[in-house]
Amino acid sequence: MPDVTILVDDDHLAAIDEVAAALQRAGLRLGEVLPAVGAITGSVDDPAVLDGVEGVAAVEQAQEVHLPPPEEDVQ
């Protein structure tokens, strides 16, 4: 299940908790609601289902970063 960050559009920032509730009804497993930055985190089976929720400006899937072990030479 991919982790996602949902950006809330400017018109819905004051209602970010209602957007979070709508996202949960659409299938989001809620992580955190971050009103100061206008974002909501969580995980969902199919991130595409969140695009149609009112108040959603963008849905971004989390990226993984892999770093070499500390004992490896720096390239």
Contacts in CASP RR format, 6 or more apart in sequence:
PFRMAT RR
TARGET T0000
AUTHOR 0000-0000-0000
METHOD contacts of the structure
MODEL  1
MPDVTILVDDDHLAAIDEVAAALQRAGLRLGEVLPAVGAITGSVDDPAVL
DGVEGVAAVEQAQEVHLPPPEEDVQ
1 29 0 8 1.000
1 43 0 8 1.000
1 44 0 8 1.000
1 45 0 8 1.000
2 43 0 8 1.000
2 44 0 8 1.000
2 47 0 8 1.000
2 61 0 8 1.000
2 62 0 8 1.000
3 41 0 8 1.000
3 42 0 8 1.000
3 43 0 8 1.000
3 61 0 8 1.000
3 62 0 8 1.000
4 28 0 8 1.000
4 41 0 8 1.000
4 42 0 8 1.000
4 43 0 8 1.000
4 44 0 8 1.000
4 47 0 8 1.000
4 50 0 8 1.000
4 59 0 8 1.000
4 60 0 8 1.000
4 61 0 8 1.000
4 62 0 8 1.000
5 39 0 8 1.000
5 40 0 8 1.000
5 41 0 8 1.000
5 42 0 8 1.000
5 59 0 8 1.000
5 60 0 8 1.000
5 62 0 8 1.000
6 19 0 8 1.000
6 23 0 8 1.000
6 28 0 8 1.000
6 39 0 8 1.000
6 40 0 8 1.000
6 41 0 8 1.000
6 42 0 8 1.000
6 50 0 8 1.000
6 56 0 8 1.000
6 58 0 8 1.000
6 59 0 8 1.000
6 60 0 8 1.000
7 38 0 8 1.000
7 39 0 8 1.000
7 56 0 8 1.000
7 57 0 8 1.000
7 58 0 8 1.000
7 59 0 8 1.000
7 60 0 8 1.000
8 16 0 8 1.000
8 19 0 8 1.000
8 38 0 8 1.000
8 39 0 8 1.000
8 40 0 8 1.000
8 55 0 8 1.000
8 56 0 8 1.000
8 57 0 8 1.000
9 55 0 8 1.000
9 56 0 8 1.000
9 57 0 8 1.000
10 57 0 8 1.000
11 55 0 8 1.000
12 18 0 8 1.000
12 19 0 8 1.000
12 54 0 8 1.000
12 55 0 8 1.000
13 35 0 8 1.000
13 38 0 8 1.000
16 33 0 8 1.000
16 35 0 8 1.000
16 38 0 8 1.000
16 40 0 8 1.000
17 33 0 8 1.000
19 40 0 8 1.000
19 53 0 8 1.000
19 54 0 8 1.000
19 55 0 8 1.000
19 56 0 8 1.000
20 28 0 8 1.000
20 30 0 8 1.000
20 33 0 8 1.000
20 40 0 8 1.000
22 53 0 8 1.000
22 54 0 8 1.000
22 55 0 8 1.000
23 30 0 8 1.000
23 40 0 8 1.000
23 50 0 8 1.000
23 53 0 8 1.000
23 56 0 8 1.000
24 30 0 8 1.000
26 44 0 8 1.000
26 49 0 8 1.000
26 50 0 8 1.000
26 52 0 8 1.000
26 53 0 8 1.000
27 44 0 8 1.000
27 45 0 8 1.000
27 49 0 8 1.000
27 50 0 8 1.000
28 40 0 8 1.000
28 42 0 8 1.000
28 43 0 8 1.000
28 44 0 8 1.000
28 50 0 8 1.000
29 42 0 8 1.000
29 43 0 8 1.000
29 44 0 8 1.000
30 40 0 8 1.000
30 41 0 8 1.000
30 42 0 8 1.000
31 40 0 8 1.000
31 41 0 8 1.000
31 42 0 8 1.000
31 43 0 8 1.000
32 40 0 8 1.000
32 41 0 8 1.000
32 42 0 8 1.000
33 40 0 8 1.000
34 40 0 8 1.000
34 41 0 8 1.000
44 50 0 8 1.000
47 59 0 8 1.000
47 61 0 8 1.000
48 59 0 8 1.000
50 56 0 8 1.000
50 59 0 8 1.000
51 59 0 8 1.000
END
